[in-house]
Amino acid sequence: MAASSNMGMPRIGPARELKRVVEAYWDGRRTAADVLAEARTRRSASWRAQAERGITFIPSNDFSLYDHVLDTCCLLGTLPARFGDLDERVGLDTYTALARGTRHAGRPVAPLEMTKWFDTNYHYLIPELGPDTQPRLGWDKPVAEFREAEALQITTRPVLLGPVSFLLLAKPTVPGFSTLELLPTVTPVYQEVLNQLSAAGADWVQLDEPCLVTDLSATARDAFEAAYATLAGAPDIRLLVATYFGGLGENAALATGLGVDGLHVDLVRDPGQLPGLLEHVRPGTVLSAGVVDGRNVWRSDLRRTLGLLREAHEQLGDRLWIAPSCSLQHVPYDINQETGLDPVLRSRLAFAYQKLDEVAILARALSGGPDAVAETVADALAESDALRTRHQKTRSDAVRRRTASMTKRDSTRRSPYQTRAQAQRRALPLPPLPTTTIGSFPQTTEIRRARRDRASGATTEAGYRDFCRGEIARSIRLQQDVGLDVLVHGEPERNDMVQYFAERLDGFACTRHGWVQSYGTRYVRPPILHADVSRPAPITTEWLGYAQSCTSSPVKGMLTGPVTILQWSFARDDQPREDTCRQIALAVRDEVTDLEAAGIAIIQVDEPALREGLPLRRADRPRYLAWATECFRLATAAVADTTQIHTHMCYAEFADILDAIVALDADVISVEAARSAMDVLGHLTAAGYPAAVGPGVFDVHSPNVPATADLTALIRRAADALGRDRIWVNPDCGLKTRRAEEVVPALANMVAATRAVRTELHRARRARRA
C-alpha cells in the first residue's frame, strides 16, 4: 500500500480570517485571546480538510501566525540581544516585536531582517546568531499543536525546520563567525523537542532541510552528518527529512546516508533524480515522493505521474509515500471558489484542496493494482480531458513574430550611463540627494471601499475614476507639503503591483479568492499566466499624465518589471520561462514608451523578484541572469537619453546578483537597506556599480517612525560611501501597508534629515574651496 502524505498547508484561512484578526489585534481592536482562538480554528479546519480527503500523514506545527522561521527562533530561544529585556516566555507581544519592531525607552528597536525563502515570493525573518547565542527551549508550540490535533482525534506528524538549514539560513552577528558553530548547542534543544513529542505520542516528526538541494560547503556537509548522527538515534520516534525546491544532485548520497527513517524529495523540480535514489535508499527507509506540484496551480498529469512512480512502488511497496513537492502554503485553498473563471481554464487548475485529492488518488491507484489504476485515473481525468480539447488558443502568431524579431540592439540603451547622466542632469535640475518614495501610498479604507463599490456596481466607472483622481491630487499635495523632490501618484487605482497589470494584459486570468502569503499578514493573489502575453491598450498613461498636470515637480511613472510579473504569477508550464518573460517585456516596453511620449521623464520599472528567480544551484545561474537582465533592458531600452530609468529591489541577498544589477543598465536603483544598516552599499561599491543608488533609509514594514537623527546618520553614511551625486533618498519599499499617521511624519523626518546632510556637504565643499 502506498501512503498519502502532506508537507504543509496554507495558514491564512480561505477568506483571510487570520489576517483580519491579527491586524485588528495590532490596531487594538481585538485581544490576544481572539488571535489565539482564530489560530486554533484555522488549524482545526486544516487538519479536518486533510483527514476528509484521505491523507494518511497530516502535518502539524506547519501553522504560523507570521513566519515559521521566526517560530523556530522562538522555539530555540535565539532572540537577538536587543530584545533581551522582553519576556523569556514568548508571548504574542514579544512575537510581534520580533516581526515588526517595537520601542524601548523611547527609541525604536528594529525587527529581524527579512528576505526571500529560497526562490519563492514568501519572505522569512532572518535569525541573528553569534558566539554569545545560547540556544534553549523557549516555546512549547510543536507539542501543544500536536496535542491540539490529538484532541480532535487526528494524529499528526509535527514539522520542524531542520537544525542545519536553520543555521545556514541565519545571519552571523559578528564578522568571521559561522552560524554552524552553534550546532553542538542547537542539536540538544532539538533532542529535547523530539523527546517531548515522543512522550506526547508522536510517531513521526518531519525535519525540513531544504538546504540539501543547494550547493553545500564541506563544513555544511559535515554539519548534516554530525546533526543526524545524534538526532537519528532518538528512541521511540521516527524522522522524515524533507527536501524541496530542487533535486539533491551530488547531495543524494549525503541525504540517503543520514540514517533517518524517511526522506522526502521534490520530483516535480527534478523527476530525473528518482532512479538514482532508488538505487541508494536504505532498506527500511521510506521514500516520500513529491509528485504533485506545491508551487503552481496546474492539474497533475496523473497518467504520467503514475508511470514515473510504478517502478518505485514495485521496489518499495508501503515504504513509498505520495506527497506534494513541498508545503501547499504557496498555493490558494480551493479552485471551487473561483466561479468567475472561465470554466475550461478552471478545469485545468488545482489549488491546495484539489492537490490533496490528487495525492490521495495517486496513492489509491498505486495500491489497488492495474485495474484500480485504470479506473481511478479514468474517473479523475474524464472531465478535464474533454475540456482540454476545447481549450482556447494559447498561442498568438503576432506575439511570437514580434518576439522573434527582437535583436540585441533592441535591448541596448542609445548611450552609455555617463552620457545619459549628464543629459538627465540638464533635463532634470534636481538638488543633491534628491528625495522620493518607491511608489505606493497607503491603501486607505476609503480606497478599498471605492474599489469594492466599483466591482459591485454601486459606483459607476466615471465615479470611480473621479475618486482616483481626487486621491492622486491629494497624494501630490501631501508630497509637496512634506517637501519631496520627485513625486509619485500614489497608485490609488492599483490593487497589487502585479495583479493590476495582469488584469490589463492578454494572456492572464485573475482570481477573486486565490490568496497566498507573501509575508506576515501581507497576502497576494498571483495571476494565472496561461497564454501568450500582449498589451491591448495603454495602462498607466492616463493616471500619470493627470498626476503630472497637478504639479510642476517631476512625477515618476511606476511600472512592474517583466521578471517580477513572471515570478509573481502562476506561470504556464508548456514553454520555457524565458520565452514567456520576453513576451511580458515587450508589453512593458510599450507602456514605457507611451509614458515617455506623455511627458513622464522618470520611469521606475520595479524588479524586486530578480534575485528571487535565481536558481538555487550556482551552475544554473548564469543562463537565468542573462535572459532576466536582457528582458529588463528590452522593456526599458527604447527611451531617449534624457528619460531616467529607475528600478527597485527589496528583501533579497543582493550580493548574489551584483553583476546582474550592473547589467540592468538602469540610471537609478533603489534598494532595501534600512534593516541591514546600509550593508548593500559596500557590495555595490565592490561590484563597481556605476550608476545612482537610492538605499532605503527607513523600514516600511515596521510601524516605528524613524527619528531624524537616525535618518541623518544613514544618509550621511550613504553619501560618504558613494558620493552625494550618486545617492537618492527614499524608504525601503512602497508605503501601501502603512497608515497616513505613520507615513507623513516618517517622510517629514526623511526630508529634514536630507536637508541637514545637504547643508553639511555644502559647508564641507565651501571649506575645501577656501
Helices and strands as residue ranges (DSSP letters): E 3-4, H 17-26, H 32-52, E 58-60, H 68-76, G 81-83, H 92-100, E 102-104, E 107-109, E 114-116, E 123-125, E 128-129, H 141-151, E 156-161, H 163-168, E 171-172, G 179-182, H 183-200, E 204-208, G 210-213, H 218-231, E 238-242, G 249-251, H 252-256, E 262-266, G 271-273, H 274-280, E 286-292, H 302-316, G 317-319, E 320-324, G 328-330, G 335-337, H 343-347, H 352-367, H 369-388, H 397-405, G 408-411, H 417-427, H 445-456, H 461-482, H 499-502, E 506-509, E 516-519, E 522-524, E 528-534, H 541-549, E 556-560, H 562-567, E 570-571, H 577-597, E 602-606, G 618-620, H 621-636, E 644-649, G 654-657, H 658-663, E 668-671, H 679-686, E 692-695, H 708-722, G 724-726, H 740-769
